[in-house]
Structure formats: C-alpha cells, structure tokens
Amino acid sequence: MAFAHIPQRVLGQQPQENLATVVHWFRIDSLRLHDNPAFNYAVTSGLRFKAIFIVDPWFNASYNNGPSVNVWRFYLESLHDLNDKLQKRPYQTRLNVFVGQPTAILPALFSRWNVSKLTFQATQVSYESKQHDEIIQRMAMEHSVVCASFFAHTLYNPNDILTCNNGRVPVSYKEFRRLLPIVGCPQEPIPEPNPLSLLLSYVAPGTSIAEGEIPTLQSLGFAPNEKLYTNHWVGGETEALSRLSKFGSHRTSLSDDPIEWLMNKDSLSPYIRFGCLSVRQLFSQLRQFAFTSVKGQALFEELTKNLLLREFAFHVGYFTPNFDQMKGNALCIQLPWDDNEQYLEAWRQGQTGFPWIDAIIRQCRQEGWAHFLARQSIAVFSTRGYMWLSWVLGKDFFQEFMLDFEQPLSSVCWMQSSCSGFFCNQIESYNPCVIGKQMDMEGQYIKTYVPELQDFPVEYIHQPWKAPQYIQEEAGCIIGVDYPKPVVDVCNQEELCCKRIQAIMTALYEMYGTNQ
C-alpha cells in the first residue's frame, strides 16, 4: 500500500516565533499523559509548550504492504484520544501532526518555533532504533537544543540491567531473572502532571498555528467504507485506563473453559504496544489487586511472569543488531528453512485445510488479536512443526496484522517456537488436530472464524477431510471445493521435521548449553 501524502503547510514558510519553546515529541509507543516522564518534564519546564507527533513513512513501508486497517484504526484512534486530552484544561493545546522523517521535520521546527528543549520517550524497540535516537540527540545538539529522553516503555531501564551485569547483555531468561533482585523493584508510575504545577508554565493555545491534521483511513489508501471505532479494541489512553480499572475483576472471573479464553477480548496488550497504557501502571495496579484475594495473587504472579518475559525480550533486542531477522542476528541459529510460496500463501490466508490453524489466522486478520496458545499453534505449524518456513515470515505477518505486535517480544517468541533461539529443553508438539480438540472441543471457535464449516458435525469439525461425501454434502461444504484439503501431509511432514529437530537440538546446546 502506498503511503498517501497528507497535505500540510510547508514548514519553512511560517514566520519564526520568538518565545523559547519546549517541544514534546509523542512517539508511536508513548501515546499517553499518565506515567510519561518526558511529557511531565516538558509541561512543567516553564517554557512555551508544543506537542508534536510525526507519522514516519517507515511505519507503513518497511515490510509487505504495511500495517492492516485494524492496526491503523487503533493507531489513529489513539492519536485522536491524545489530541482530545491535550485540548482540555489545563493544557488547552493540540497535537501538531507531521508526516515525514523525524530527521527532516525536527530541525525545521527547531528554527521555526525557537525551540530550546526537546523531550521524548527513548525508543526501546531495537538496536537500530537506539542508534536513531543517538542521531536525533546529536542533531539537537547541533541546533543548540537541549534533548531530554526518558525510558518508560518497560519496567526497567535497560542500562541499569547492563550495569548490574558488568556491562554484559544477559542472553538467557534465567540470567536476566537472576539480575532483577540486584536491580530492585520497578519504579512506581508517575501521575499525570498536577494542573496547579502548570500555572507556572506557558502552554501555547490551541488556536496558535495549525499544523497537519491526524490522517484519515482514506488518506492512507483504505476503502471509503473503512471507519474508526468499528473494532472491539478502541485505541487511546481513555479506553486503556477504563479497561485497566476492570481488568483484575474480569480476568479472575473467567472460567477454565479454553473457549472462553480464546474468545475473550479484555486484553491490554494493544494498549501497552502503543503506549496508551504504561506497563508500570499495569504492574502497580496488579500488585495492589494481588492483596484483594487468592485469585488476585495468582493473577499477579501469572502476569508478572509474562511482563518479565517482555522485559527480557526488550532488553536483549535493545542491544542485539538485526534482532528481528535471522541473518546477522547473533542469537539466532541459521536454520536452512524451505522456500515454499504455496505453503506461505495458504498459511497467511487461513487456507491450510486445518480448521484450527485457519481459524486462528483468520481471527488475526479480522481482529488483530489471538490468544497466546493459539499464536503458539500457528507459529509451530508454520516453522519446525509442519511447513518448515522461516520464523521471520511469521513475525512479518504478526507485524502486519496484530494490534499488540512488539518487535523484540514477537522475535523472541517466534525464535523460541521455531527452535531458532531462546530454547527450552522440552520440545512441545502442537499437532493441529489434537491441540484443536483440546482447546475447542465443540468447534465453536472454528465455526466462528471458518464459517464454511458452520454445519459440519462436531466429530468431523477438526478433520473435515475425513467426513464421508454425504456428510459433506449435507453440511453444504465439499472439501477440496468449498474448503481446501490439507496443504501438508501431517504424518510425513511431522516425521521429517522431527528428524530436523534432532539436528537443531545439537546446535542449540552448542549455543546455549543445557542451562537456558
């Protein structure tokens, strides 16, 4: 999808304003006001305040066709919510939106607005993005602009972890966990700035200089019928905090029925990805909720493990070049993956002929989310389980469609699922028919996302190709015509992949040893 140009005034044509200005740069993973140290620093600086957001074309053009409409919808809704908050008291300003490379936009603003300070949340996405931040800081220095960046996308400052490990990057989860008692407890979230403290600051009125507006879906090239606020996940800090307030009680009320977890849509992960919700705020609230009941304590312990895995992924990804790729990634085993376009296209479209796999893929495409165990199923299936396709292709699919895609965490999970890195001693089998029956015994989940099989009897819903012809006719779905036959032979492919895994085991032990 080509990134549509969004008309905006030419920066150089506006007269320079004389008041000293602090610019806060909201970034794609910091779209909030609470627990935002860089924003807090800016609005309490006593300088004239300007808020900006830069839509970087890289976000849309760096892979495949760019993000899906669901990802863009959530993204734009988050920007609208942020802009609405900024227009209210005590800020009474607006979000100035620009399109282009930050290295081109920021220098023009420095001159035009008489900028003396620039604040932003430090990136933690990758080693390469860290280098980009260093370029921004050098550029600001060349323009005599003081640059203040803060780490706030994770529980811990990655440099603190590095210091506690004598400058070495912990490359295994166990090693990372051993360092945490030394680092100490995560910092408490900081509240949104006190309105009274802003009386000392000058906030530029929203009627000052109108810059570019927030893009529309249509300006990005999507169809006229695509609209905001049509998905279950509504973007923005307002919705994030509302969900957080009910999260603990709702999550502990769920039963043990797998179908309830598969269909549940209370996840906070999309809000963490875009920074609508601070991970420190989530951790703090979960810790408070732990004191309310035994279930609350269990929820805190379970989700803390997940949050710490995320911390590890962000930490190792921050210091490892090419972490989201196989080539040039020092922590990834270079496996000889097959190049099979037929398999890849069937998998990406949810047309593999395995209902459990296809239902998950279609949920990802339709909603931008799926349960962790469902994600694990499609990851194993496409890589070391049956298709033997590179994990990078699966990671790219997640980047395109998943609302909560975070590059370092997704890379760790895909490497682990494919036995390419971050390996555990035990290799779990994810037979698509067996795991499907365990998770979706009655086929409710499958029938929701694979409507072709809506009228199939339960005994054949997980293996419809085994249904007699007359049953297929009664169900109105002929396998091979209305729904595809299995794209791979489960028995043959599983045996072949098992042999390959034996070789992988040897390589993994050579890389990590037995104490992962």
C-alpha positions in Angstrom: 0.0 0.0 0.0 1.5 3.3 -1.0 1.5 5.9 1.8 -0.8 8.6 0.7 0.6 12.2 1.1 -1.2 14.2 3.7 -1.2 17.9 2.7 0.3 20.2 5.3 1.9 23.7 5.3 5.5 24.0 4.3 7.4 24.4 7.4 9.8 26.9 6.1 7.1 29.3 5.0 5.9 30.2 8.5 7.4 33.1 10.4 9.7 32.2 13.4 8.2 32.9 16.8 10.4 34.4 19.4 9.2 32.7 22.6 11.5 30.0 23.9 9.8 26.7 23.3 9.9 23.2 24.7 8.7 20.6 22.2 7.4 17.3 23.4 7.6 14.6 20.8 4.9 11.9 21.3 6.1 8.7 19.7 4.2 5.7 18.5 4.8 3.8 21.8 4.1 6.7 24.1 0.6 7.9 23.3 -0.5 8.8 26.8 -0.3 11.5 29.5 0.0 9.3 32.6 3.4 7.9 33.7 5.1 9.9 30.9 8.2 11.4 32.4 9.2 13.2 29.2 5.8 14.8 28.9 5.8 15.7 32.6 9.3 17.3 32.2 8.1 19.4 29.2 4.9 20.8 30.6 6.5 21.8 33.9 9.6 23.4 32.3 8.1 26.9 32.4 8.7 27.3 28.7 6.1 27.6 26.0 4.8 24.1 25.3 4.3 22.5 21.9 3.2 18.8 21.4 4.0 17.1 18.1 3.6 13.7 16.6 5.5 12.5 13.5 3.9 9.9 11.2 7.0 8.2 9.9 6.6 6.7 6.5 8.8 3.9 7.6 5.9 2.5 9.7 3.9 2.0 6.6 6.6 0.9 4.1 9.1 -1.2 5.9 7.5 -4.6 5.2 5.0 -6.3 2.9 2.0 -3.9 2.4 2.3 -2.1 5.7 0.0 -2.4 8.7 -3.5 -3.7 8.2 -6.5 -1.4 8.5 -7.1 -2.7 12.1 -3.6 -1.6 13.2 -4.0 1.8 11.5 -7.5 2.2 13.0 -6.2 1.6 16.6 -3.3 3.9 15.9 -5.4 6.8 14.6 -8.0 6.4 17.4 -5.1 6.7 19.9 -3.9 9.9 18.3 -7.5 11.4 18.4 -7.8 10.5 22.0 -4.5 12.1 22.8 -5.4 15.2 20.9 -8.7 15.4 22.7 -6.9 15.2 26.1 -4.4 17.9 25.1 -7.2 20.3 24.1 -8.8 20.2 27.6 -7.7 22.0 30.7 -5.1 22.5 31.9 -3.2 22.0 28.6 -5.5 23.8 26.1 -3.2 23.0 23.2 -3.3 20.5 20.4 -1.3 17.7 18.8 0.6 19.0 15.8 0.9 16.2 13.4 3.6 16.0 10.7 4.4 13.4 8.1 8.0 12.6 7.2 11.3 11.6 8.6 12.0 13.0 12.1 15.5 13.9 11.0 13.9 16.3 8.4 10.9 17.5 10.5 12.6 18.3 13.8 15.4 20.7 12.5 12.8 22.8 10.7 10.7 23.0 13.9 13.8 24.0 16.0 14.3 27.1 13.9 10.6 27.9 13.3 9.5 27.7 16.9 12.7 28.9 18.6 13.0 25.5 20.3 15.4 25.4 23.3 14.3 21.9 24.6 13.1 18.7 23.0 11.7 15.9 25.1 10.6 12.4 24.1 10.4 8.8 25.3 13.5 6.9 24.4 13.0 4.1 22.0 13.5 0.5 23.2 12.3 -1.3 20.1 15.7 -2.3 18.6 19.4 -1.8 18.5 18.9 0.1 15.2 16.2 2.4 16.8 18.7 3.1 19.6 21.1 4.4 17.0 18.4 6.5 15.5 17.8 8.2 18.9 21.5 9.0 19.1 21.3 10.7 15.7 18.4 12.8 17.0 20.3 13.8 20.1 23.4 14.8 18.0 21.2 16.8 15.6 19.5 18.6 18.5 22.9 19.5 20.0 24.0 20.9 16.6 20.9 23.3 16.8 21.7 24.2 20.5 18.6 22.3 21.6 18.7 20.5 25.0 17.5 17.0 24.4 15.8 15.1 27.3 14.8 11.5 26.7 13.4 9.0 29.3 12.9 5.2 29.3 9.2 4.5 30.1 8.1 1.6 27.8 9.4 -1.1 30.1 9.5 -1.7 33.9 13.3 -1.3 34.0 15.9 1.0 32.4 17.9 -1.3 30.1 21.1 0.5 31.1 20.5 -0.4 34.7 20.3 -4.1 33.8 23.5 -3.8 31.9 25.3 -2.0 34.7 24.3 -4.7 37.2 25.7 -7.4 34.9 29.1 -5.7 34.5 28.3 -4.3 31.1 27.3 -7.7 29.6 23.9 -8.3 28.0 22.1 -11.3 29.6 21.2 -13.5 26.7 19.1 -16.1 28.6 16.0 -15.5 30.5 17.4 -17.2 33.6 20.4 -15.0 33.6 18.1 -12.0 33.3 15.9 -13.1 36.2 19.0 -13.5 38.4 19.8 -9.8 37.9 16.4 -8.4 39.0 16.9 -8.7 42.8 20.1 -6.6 42.3 18.3 -4.0 40.2 15.4 -3.8 42.7 11.7 -3.2 42.3 10.4 -1.4 39.2 9.9 2.3 39.6 6.4 3.5 40.6 4.4 5.1 37.8 4.3 8.9 37.9 0.8 10.6 37.8 -0.3 13.0 35.1 1.1 16.5 35.9 -0.8 18.4 38.6 -2.8 21.2 37.0 -1.6 23.6 39.7 2.0 23.0 38.7 1.2 24.1 35.2 0.3 27.6 36.3 4.0 28.4 36.2 4.3 27.1 32.6 3.2 28.8 29.4 1.1 26.4 27.3 0.7 27.5 23.7 -3.0 28.0 23.0 -4.6 25.6 20.6 -5.6 28.4 18.2 -2.0 29.3 17.5 -0.5 27.8 14.4 -2.5 24.9 12.8 -0.2 22.2 11.5 -1.1 18.9 9.8 -4.2 17.1 11.0 -4.4 13.5 12.0 -4.6 11.3 8.9 -7.8 9.6 7.9 -8.0 5.9 6.9 -8.9 7.1 3.4 -5.9 9.4 3.1 -3.8 6.3 3.9 -5.4 4.5 0.9 -8.0 2.4 2.6 -11.5 1.9 1.2 -14.2 4.5 1.8 -16.3 2.2 3.9 -13.4 1.7 6.5 -14.2 3.8 9.6 -12.8 4.4 13.0 -14.3 2.9 16.2 -15.6 -0.2 14.4 -13.3 -2.8 16.1 -13.7 -4.2 19.6 -10.4 -2.7 20.6 -10.8 1.1 20.6 -7.5 2.9 20.7 -6.5 5.5 23.2 -5.5 6.2 26.8 -9.1 6.8 27.9 -10.1 3.3 26.8 -6.9 1.8 28.2 -7.4 3.2 31.7 -11.1 2.2 31.6 -10.2 -1.4 30.8 -7.4 -1.4 33.4 -9.9 -0.4 36.1 -12.0 -3.5 35.4 -9.2 -5.9 34.3 -8.4 -7.7 37.5 -12.0 -8.5 38.5 -12.9 -9.5 34.9 -9.9 -11.7 34.4 -10.3 -13.6 37.7 -14.0 -14.2 36.9 -13.2 -16.2 33.7 -13.8 -20.0 34.0 -11.2 -22.6 33.0 -13.1 -23.3 29.7 -10.5 -22.8 26.9 -13.1 -21.4 24.6 -13.8 -18.6 27.0 -10.1 -17.6 26.8 -10.0 -17.9 23.1 -13.0 -15.6 22.6 -12.1 -13.2 25.4 -11.3 -9.7 24.3 -10.2 -7.9 27.5 -6.5 -7.9 26.6 -4.5 -4.8 27.5 -1.5 -5.7 25.2 -2.5 -3.4 22.3 -2.6 -0.5 24.7 0.8 -1.3 26.0 2.2 -1.6 22.5 1.1 1.9 21.5 1.9 3.3 25.0 -1.7 4.2 25.7 -1.1 2.3 29.0 2.1 2.4 30.9 3.4 -1.0 31.8 4.5 0.4 35.1 0.9 1.5 35.8 -0.3 -2.0 34.9 2.2 -3.7 37.2 1.4 -1.3 40.1 -2.3 -2.0 39.8 -1.8 -5.7 39.5 0.3 -5.7 42.7 -2.4 -3.8 44.5 -5.0 -6.2 43.2 -3.0 -9.1 44.5 -3.9 -8.2 48.1 -7.6 -8.5 47.4 -7.9 -12.3 47.1 -6.2 -15.5 46.4 -7.2 -15.3 42.8 -5.8 -11.8 42.7 -2.5 -13.1 43.9 -2.5 -15.8 41.4 -3.3 -13.3 38.6 -0.4 -11.1 39.7 2.1 -13.9 39.7 1.0 -15.2 36.3 1.0 -11.8 34.6 4.3 -10.8 36.3 5.9 -13.8 34.5 4.6 -12.5 31.2 5.7 -9.0 31.9 9.2 -10.1 32.8 9.5 -12.2 29.6 8.6 -9.0 27.8 11.3 -7.1 29.8 13.8 -9.7 28.8 12.8 -9.5 25.1 13.1 -5.7 25.0 16.4 -5.8 26.9 18.1 -8.3 24.6 16.6 -6.8 21.5 17.8 -3.3 22.5 21.4 -4.4 22.5 21.4 -7.0 19.6 21.8 -5.9 16.0 19.3 -7.4 13.5 17.3 -9.0 16.3 14.1 -9.2 14.3 15.9 -11.0 11.4 17.7 -14.4 11.0 20.6 -13.1 9.0 23.1 -11.1 11.1 21.3 -12.0 14.3 24.0 -13.4 16.7 21.4 -15.0 18.9 19.5 -16.9 16.2 20.5 -20.3 14.8 20.8 -20.1 11.0 18.4 -22.9 10.0 18.0 -24.0 6.4 14.3 -23.1 6.1 12.4 -24.1 3.0 11.1 -21.6 0.5 7.6 -22.7 -0.4 5.3 -19.9 -1.6 2.3 -22.3 -1.8 2.6 -23.1 1.9 3.2 -19.5 2.9 0.2 -18.1 1.0 -2.1 -20.9 2.3 -1.0 -20.1 5.9 -1.3 -16.3 5.5 -4.8 -16.6 4.1 -6.1 -19.1 6.6 -6.5 -21.7 3.8 -4.3 -24.6 5.1 -7.1 -27.1 5.3 -6.6 -27.5 9.1 -9.6 -25.7 10.7 -7.8 -25.0 14.0 -4.9 -23.3 12.2 -7.2 -21.4 9.7 -9.5 -20.1 12.5 -6.5 -18.6 14.3 -5.1 -17.0 11.2 -8.5 -15.5 10.3 -9.0 -14.2 13.8 -5.6 -12.4 13.5 -6.6 -10.9 10.1 -10.1 -9.9 11.2 -9.5 -8.6 14.7 -5.8 -8.2 15.1 -5.5 -10.4 18.1 -5.4 -14.1 19.2 -4.8 -15.9 22.5 -1.1 -16.8 23.2 -1.7 -20.6 22.9 -3.4 -20.0 19.5 -0.4 -17.9 18.4 1.9 -20.7 19.5 0.0 -23.2 17.4 0.3 -21.3 14.2 3.9 -20.5 14.9 4.9 -24.1 15.4 2.8 -25.2 12.5 4.4 -22.8 10.0 8.0 -23.4 11.2 9.5 -26.5 12.8 6.2 -28.4 13.0 4.9 -28.9 9.5 5.7 -26.3 6.9 9.4 -25.6 7.7 9.1 -21.9 6.8 11.3 -19.2 8.3 10.1 -17.7 11.5 10.8 -14.3 10.0 7.8 -14.7 7.6 5.5 -15.4 10.6 6.9 -12.5 12.5 6.2 -10.2 9.5 2.6 -11.5 9.4 2.2 -10.5 13.0 3.7 -7.1 12.3 1.2 -6.6 9.6 -1.9 -7.7 11.4 -1.5 -7.9 15.2 -2.6 -4.9 17.3 -0.2 -5.8 20.0 2.9 -6.5 17.9 6.1 -5.5 19.6 9.2 -6.3 17.6 11.5 -7.7 20.3 8.9 -9.7 22.1 7.5 -11.2 18.9 11.0 -12.0 17.7 11.8 -13.9 20.9 8.5 -15.9 20.7 9.0 -16.8 17.1 12.6 -17.8 17.6 11.6 -19.9 20.5 8.6 -21.5 18.8 10.7 -22.4 15.7 13.6 -23.7 17.8 15.8 -21.0 16.4 16.8 -19.5 19.8 15.9 -18.9 23.5 15.3 -22.6 23.6 13.8 -24.7 26.4 14.9 -28.3 26.9 11.5 -29.7 26.2 10.0 -29.6 22.7 6.2 -29.5 22.8 4.2 -31.0 20.0 1.4 -28.9 18.5 -0.5 -31.3 16.3 -3.1 -29.0 14.8 -5.9 -31.7 15.1 -5.0 -32.7 18.7 -4.5 -29.2 20.1 -7.6 -28.0 18.3 -9.7 -30.7 20.0 -8.2 -29.8 23.4 -8.9 -26.1 23.1 -12.1 -26.1 21.0 -13.8 -29.4 21.7 -17.2 -28.5 20.3 -15.8 -26.5 17.4 -17.4 -23.2 18.5 -14.2 -21.2 17.8 -13.6 -22.9 14.5 -17.2 -22.2 13.3 -16.9 -18.6 14.3 -13.9 -17.9 12.1 -14.3 -20.6 9.4 -18.0 -20.3 8.5 -17.6 -22.7 5.6 -17.7 -25.5 8.3 -20.6 -24.0 10.2 -22.9 -27.0 9.6 -20.2 -29.7 10.0 -20.9 -32.2 12.7 -18.6 -31.9 15.8 -17.0 -35.3 15.2 -15.5 -34.1 11.9 -15.0 -30.4 12.6 -11.3 -30.8 13.3 -10.6 -33.2 10.4 -13.3 -32.4 7.8 -11.4 -34.2 5.1 -12.3 -37.5 6.9 -16.0 -36.8 6.6 -17.9 -39.1 4.2 -19.1 -37.5 1.0 -22.8 -37.5 2.0 -22.0 -35.6 5.3 -20.0 -33.0 3.3 -23.0 -32.6 1.0 -25.4 -32.3 4.0 -23.1 -29.7 5.5 -23.0 -27.7 2.3 -19.2 -27.8 2.2 -17.3 -30.1 -0.1 -13.7 -30.5 1.0 -11.4 -29.5 -1.9 -14.1 -27.3 -3.4 -15.7 -25.1 -0.7 -12.9 -25.6 1.8 -9.3 -26.7 1.0 -7.9 -30.1 1.6 -4.9 -30.2 4.0 -2.0 -28.4 2.3 0.5 -30.7 4.0 0.6 -34.4 4.9 0.7 -34.4 8.7 2.3 -37.7 9.2 5.1 -37.3 6.6 5.9 -33.7 7.4 5.9 -34.4 11.2 8.4 -37.2 10.8 10.6 -35.1 8.5 10.5 -32.1 10.9 11.3 -34.4 13.9 14.5 -35.5 12.2 15.4 -31.9 11.5 14.8 -31.0 15.2 17.3 -33.5 16.3 20.0 -31.6 14.4 18.6 -28.4 15.9 18.9 -29.7 19.4 22.6 -30.3 18.9 23.1 -26.8 17.6 21.1 -25.2 20.4 23.1 -27.0 23.1 26.3 -25.8 21.4 25.0 -22.2 21.5 23.3 -22.1 25.0 24.4 -25.2 26.8 21.9 -27.0 29.0 21.2 -24.2 31.5 18.9 -22.0 29.5 
